[in-house]
Amino acid sequence: MPVKPKISFENLEVAFASKSDAELRKMYLIFATLNNNLISDLGIGLANLAFKLKLPVKGIMKKTMFGHFCGGETIAESIQAASKLAKYGVHAILDLSVEGKGDEASFDKTCEEIHQTLIESAKTDYMPFGVFKVTGLGDYHIMEKIQAGEKLRPAEEKAFAKMKGRVDKLCKSAHDLGLKILVDAEESWFQNVIDDLAYEAMEKYNRERCVVYNTYQMYRHDSLERLKKAHQVALEKGYHFGAKPVRGAYMEKERERAEEVGYVDPIQPNKEATDRDYDAAIQYSVENGIYLVCATHNEKSSLQLTDWMNLHGIDPKSDRVFFSQLYGMSDNISFNLAKAGYRVVKYVPYGPVEKVMPYLTRRAAENTSIAGQSSREFELVKREMKRRKSRG
């Protein structure tokens, strides 16, 4: 058995190596704010209001919340943020985080912008992935109808064909450019259609190597079984299978809709069940040769994966396994894993400040709702500031 690299998520010198003292003080203020639910909600609410009233708050946002959680407003700005991460062995995924208008012109525009991220990523050796949400490329109402077994009108058939064409364009581009691409998971009432599009692309482009990865939200009680079944199909059809398990992002919305429409709640009974299935998905992937992106801010799951990799002789530098966190979060995990030689990618969201506000609102809510997430980040920043001060 190979010698496992030593790793500790408590190594703050490594975790914050990329941050100057001034940047660390800024992080302190941001997480101090997020640590207080009332102030956090008020701040985000006021920022949203200011943009609606066209008040000049863009500069403030760029220096605070936006600057911390986003790479920039443009691809070029985000590449600068990505190149800074690359100096510490952490790679990046440029993630357009703008919610479109929902018409054909906006779907074409989104597809072209993501295509551009792929072209620019391929020019570097530190941006190995692209990513997209299918709802950015087509009308989700059409996917709802398909999943519900309803017949599409001719205009909807045409629109769905265009959506499929955009998905294919991005997956083919990733394949031709030597990149990998992640298909994000979305709401359960049209996720089956997204799955089918992802598997169709895998069958087409994952023959020689793993290009396309599908995402599984493990807070759904059926996700582990869905992942295993999809893997079995990949084995039968002879293509590489790529999976990105996440704990999930739409829980409240899922529960509300299940109650409203009157179907069985797709969500796990508790967090323990989600954690159990998440780790089971990671273990199954490692044991069965699945190409894996382990997207988590959970230290225990990350360490567990390093143990399983060691047990099954997977080289930390192999492209079989990538660890992934969001830009501006869990640097103690990302930078320490990278320092130990593991493949780490940060999601680097970007877009015009005012259009990324829905994303920032979700990040603020996530940091205050995840048990101890913002307080954990806050404590780490405080400890690093104290460490630097004592060092003189």
C-alpha positions in Angstrom: 0.0 0.0 0.0 1.4 3.5 -0.9 2.3 5.9 1.8 -0.6 8.3 2.3 0.4 12.0 2.3 0.1 13.7 5.7 -2.9 16.1 5.8 -4.4 18.3 8.5 -7.3 20.7 7.9 -6.1 22.5 11.0 -2.9 23.7 9.2 -3.9 27.4 8.9 -0.6 28.6 7.5 -1.3 26.5 4.4 -5.0 27.3 4.4 -4.5 31.0 4.3 -1.1 31.2 2.5 -2.7 33.0 -0.5 -4.2 35.8 1.8 -2.4 39.0 2.7 -3.0 40.5 6.2 -5.4 43.0 4.6 -7.4 40.2 2.8 -7.5 38.2 6.0 -9.0 41.3 7.8 -11.6 41.6 5.0 -12.5 37.9 5.5 -12.9 38.5 9.2 -15.4 41.2 8.6 -17.3 39.2 6.0 -17.7 36.0 8.1 -18.4 38.1 11.3 -21.3 39.5 9.3 -22.5 36.1 8.0 -22.2 34.8 11.5 -25.0 37.1 12.6 -28.2 36.1 10.9 -30.0 39.4 11.4 -27.2 41.6 10.1 -26.5 39.1 7.2 -30.2 39.1 6.1 -30.4 42.9 6.5 -27.2 43.5 4.5 -28.2 41.3 1.6 -31.7 42.9 1.6 -30.3 46.4 1.5 -27.8 45.5 -1.3 -30.7 44.0 -3.4 -32.8 47.1 -2.7 -29.9 49.4 -3.6 -29.4 47.7 -7.0 -33.2 48.0 -7.7 -33.0 51.7 -6.9 -29.8 52.0 -9.0 -27.8 53.3 -6.1 -24.0 53.2 -6.5 -23.2 50.2 -4.3 -21.4 48.1 -6.9 -17.9 49.3 -5.7 -18.7 48.3 -2.1 -20.0 44.9 -3.2 -16.9 44.2 -5.3 -14.7 45.0 -2.2 -16.8 42.8 0.2 -19.3 39.9 -0.5 -18.9 39.8 -4.3 -15.1 40.1 -4.1 -14.9 37.2 -1.6 -17.3 34.7 -3.2 -16.9 35.5 -6.9 -13.9 35.6 -9.2 -15.0 38.7 -11.1 -17.6 40.2 -13.4 -16.0 38.8 -16.6 -14.1 35.7 -17.8 -10.9 37.7 -17.9 -11.2 38.9 -14.3 -12.1 35.3 -13.2 -9.0 33.9 -14.9 -6.9 36.3 -12.8 -8.5 34.9 -9.7 -8.0 31.3 -11.0 -4.3 32.0 -11.7 -3.8 33.2 -8.2 -5.3 29.9 -6.9 -3.1 27.9 -9.3 0.1 29.2 -7.6 -0.9 27.1 -4.6 -1.9 24.0 -6.6 -5.6 24.7 -6.5 -7.4 24.6 -9.9 -10.6 26.3 -10.9 -13.9 25.9 -12.7 -15.3 29.1 -14.2 -19.0 29.1 -13.3 -21.3 31.7 -15.0 -23.7 32.5 -12.1 -26.2 34.7 -13.9 -29.9 33.8 -14.0 -31.1 34.4 -17.6 -34.4 35.8 -18.8 -35.7 32.4 -19.9 -36.2 33.1 -23.6 -34.5 31.6 -26.6 -32.2 34.6 -27.1 -31.0 34.4 -23.5 -30.5 30.6 -23.8 -28.3 31.2 -26.9 -26.4 33.9 -25.1 -25.7 31.7 -22.0 -24.6 28.8 -24.2 -22.2 31.1 -26.1 -20.8 32.5 -22.8 -20.2 29.1 -21.3 -18.6 27.9 -24.6 -16.2 30.9 -24.3 -15.3 29.8 -20.7 -14.3 26.4 -22.2 -12.2 28.0 -25.0 -10.4 30.1 -22.4 -10.0 27.3 -19.9 -8.4 25.1 -22.5 -5.6 27.7 -22.9 -4.5 27.1 -19.3 -3.3 24.0 -17.4 -5.2 25.1 -14.2 -8.9 25.1 -15.4 -9.6 21.5 -16.3 -13.5 21.6 -16.1 -16.4 23.5 -17.6 -19.9 23.5 -15.9 -23.5 24.3 -16.9 -27.0 24.2 -15.6 -29.5 22.8 -18.2 -32.0 25.4 -17.1 -29.6 28.0 -18.4 -29.9 26.4 -21.9 -33.6 25.8 -22.2 -37.1 26.2 -20.7 -37.5 24.0 -17.6 -41.3 24.0 -18.1 -40.7 21.7 -21.1 -38.6 19.4 -19.0 -41.4 19.3 -16.4 -43.9 18.3 -19.1 -41.6 15.5 -20.4 -41.0 14.1 -17.0 -44.7 14.2 -16.2 -45.4 12.2 -19.4 -47.3 15.1 -21.1 -47.3 15.5 -24.8 -45.3 18.5 -26.1 -46.8 21.0 -28.6 -44.8 21.4 -31.9 -43.2 24.7 -30.7 -42.1 23.0 -27.5 -40.7 20.0 -29.4 -38.7 22.5 -31.4 -37.5 24.4 -28.3 -36.5 21.1 -26.6 -34.5 20.1 -29.7 -32.6 23.4 -29.4 -32.0 22.8 -25.7 -30.5 19.4 -26.6 -28.4 21.0 -29.3 -26.9 23.5 -26.8 -26.1 20.7 -24.3 -24.5 18.7 -27.0 -22.5 21.7 -28.2 -21.0 22.3 -24.8 -20.2 18.6 -24.1 -18.7 18.2 -27.6 -16.5 21.3 -27.1 -15.3 20.0 -23.8 -14.4 16.7 -25.5 -12.7 18.4 -28.4 -10.7 20.9 -26.2 -9.4 18.1 -23.9 -11.5 19.3 -20.9 -14.0 17.8 -18.6 -17.6 19.2 -18.0 -20.0 19.0 -15.1 -23.8 18.9 -15.6 -25.3 20.5 -12.5 -28.2 18.9 -10.6 -31.5 20.8 -10.3 -35.1 20.2 -9.0 -36.4 16.7 -8.8 -39.5 17.3 -10.9 -37.4 17.6 -14.1 -34.1 16.0 -12.9 -34.8 12.8 -14.8 -34.7 14.7 -18.1 -31.4 16.3 -17.1 -30.1 12.8 -16.2 -31.1 11.5 -19.6 -29.3 14.4 -21.4 -26.2 13.8 -19.3 -26.2 10.0 -20.0 -26.7 10.6 -23.7 -23.7 12.9 -23.7 -21.6 10.4 -21.7 -22.4 7.6 -24.2 -21.3 9.9 -27.0 -18.2 11.6 -25.5 -16.9 9.3 -22.6 -15.6 6.5 -24.8 -11.8 7.2 -24.7 -11.8 9.2 -21.4 -14.2 10.7 -18.9 -15.5 14.0 -20.2 -19.1 14.4 -18.9 -20.0 14.1 -15.3 -23.5 14.0 -13.8 -24.4 15.5 -10.4 -26.3 13.7 -7.6 -27.9 15.5 -4.7 -27.6 13.0 -1.9 -30.3 14.7 0.3 -32.7 12.9 -2.1 -33.3 9.4 -0.7 -33.2 7.8 -4.2 -29.9 9.3 -5.3 -27.6 6.5 -4.3 -29.7 4.0 -6.2 -29.8 6.3 -9.2 -26.1 6.7 -9.3 -25.5 2.9 -9.0 -28.1 2.1 -11.8 -26.5 4.7 -14.1 -23.1 3.2 -13.5 -24.4 -0.2 -14.4 -25.8 1.1 -17.7 -22.4 2.7 -18.4 -20.6 -0.6 -17.8 -23.1 -2.4 -20.1 -22.7 0.2 -22.9 -19.0 0.6 -22.5 -18.3 4.2 -21.6 -16.6 5.9 -18.7 -18.9 7.1 -15.9 -18.4 10.5 -14.2 -20.2 11.4 -11.0 -20.3 14.5 -8.8 -22.1 13.7 -5.5 -23.2 16.8 -3.5 -25.3 17.0 -0.4 -27.8 19.3 -2.2 -29.2 22.7 -2.7 -33.0 22.9 -3.0 -34.3 21.2 0.1 -36.9 23.7 1.3 -38.3 24.2 -2.3 -38.5 20.4 -2.7 -40.4 19.8 0.6 -42.8 22.7 -0.2 -43.6 21.4 -3.6 -44.1 17.8 -2.5 -46.6 19.0 0.1 -48.3 21.4 -2.3 -48.7 19.0 -5.2 -49.2 15.9 -3.0 -46.5 13.4 -3.8 -44.0 11.6 -1.6 -41.3 13.9 -0.2 -38.1 13.1 -2.1 -35.9 14.4 0.7 -34.0 12.2 3.3 -35.6 12.1 6.8 -32.6 13.8 8.4 -29.0 15.0 7.9 -27.5 11.7 9.1 -29.2 9.9 6.3 -27.8 12.4 3.8 -24.3 12.1 5.2 -24.6 8.3 5.2 -25.6 8.2 1.5 -23.0 10.8 0.5 -20.2 8.8 2.0 -21.7 5.6 0.5 -21.7 7.2 -3.0 -18.0 8.3 -2.5 -17.0 4.8 -1.4 -19.0 3.1 -4.2 -17.3 5.4 -6.7 -13.8 4.7 -5.5 -14.4 0.9 -5.3 -15.9 0.7 -8.8 -13.6 2.8 -11.0 -16.0 5.8 -11.3 -14.5 9.1 -12.2 -15.3 11.2 -9.2 -15.7 14.9 -8.3 -16.1 15.0 -4.5 -17.9 18.3 -4.0 -18.1 19.0 -0.3 -17.2 21.4 2.5 -17.4 18.5 5.0 -13.9 17.8 6.5 -14.8 14.3 7.6 -16.0 13.2 4.1 -12.9 14.7 2.5 -10.5 12.9 4.9 -12.5 9.6 4.5 -12.0 9.9 0.7 -8.2 10.2 1.1 -8.2 7.0 3.2 -10.3 5.1 0.6 -8.0 6.4 -2.2 -5.0 5.1 -0.3 -6.7 1.8 0.4 -7.5 1.2 -3.3 -4.1 2.5 -4.6 -5.5 5.6 -6.3 -2.6 8.1 -6.9 -3.6 11.5 -5.4 -2.5 13.1 -8.8 -4.7 10.7 -10.8 -7.6 12.4 -12.6 -9.9 9.6 -11.2 -10.6 11.8 -8.2 -11.0 15.6 -7.8 -12.0 17.3 -4.6 -14.1 20.5 -5.0 -15.2 23.4 -2.9 -16.7 26.9 -3.6 -14.5 29.9 -4.1 -14.2 31.8 -0.8 -15.2 28.9 1.3 -13.4 26.0 3.1 -9.9 27.1 2.1 -8.6 25.0 4.9 -9.8 21.9 3.0 -8.9 23.1 -0.5 -5.4 24.4 0.1 -4.3 21.6 2.5 -5.5 18.9 0.1 -3.6 20.6 -2.8 -0.5 21.0 -0.7 -0.6 17.2 0.0 -0.7 16.5 -3.7 -4.5 15.9 -4.3 -6.4 17.2 -7.3 -8.5 20.2 -6.1 -10.8 22.4 -8.1 -12.6 25.5 -6.8 -15.9 26.6 -8.4 -15.2 30.3 -9.3 -18.6 32.0 -10.0 -18.6 35.2 -12.1 -20.9 37.7 -13.7 -22.0 41.3 -13.4 -22.4 42.2 -9.7 -26.1 43.1 -9.9 -26.9 39.9 -11.8 -25.0 37.6 -9.3 -27.0 38.9 -6.3 -29.3 35.8 -6.3 -26.1 33.6 -6.1 -24.7 35.8 -3.2 -28.0 35.6 -1.4 -27.9 31.8 -1.6 -24.3 31.8 -0.3 -25.2 34.0 2.6 -28.2 31.8 3.5 -26.0 28.7 3.1 -23.3 30.1 5.4 -25.8 30.9 8.1 -28.0 27.8 7.7 -25.3 25.1 7.4 -24.6 24.0 11.0 -21.6 26.0 12.1 -20.4 26.8 8.5 -19.9 30.6 9.0 -18.8 30.2 12.6 -16.3 27.5 11.6 -14.9 29.8 8.8 -14.9 32.8 11.3 -13.0 30.8 13.9 -10.3 29.7 11.5 -9.8 33.3 10.3 -9.5 34.5 13.9 -7.0 31.8 14.7 -4.9 32.6 11.7 -4.9 36.4 12.6 -3.8 35.5 16.1 -1.1 33.1 14.7 0.3 35.8 12.5 0.2 38.4 15.3 2.1 36.1 17.7 4.7 35.4 14.9 5.2 39.1 14.8 
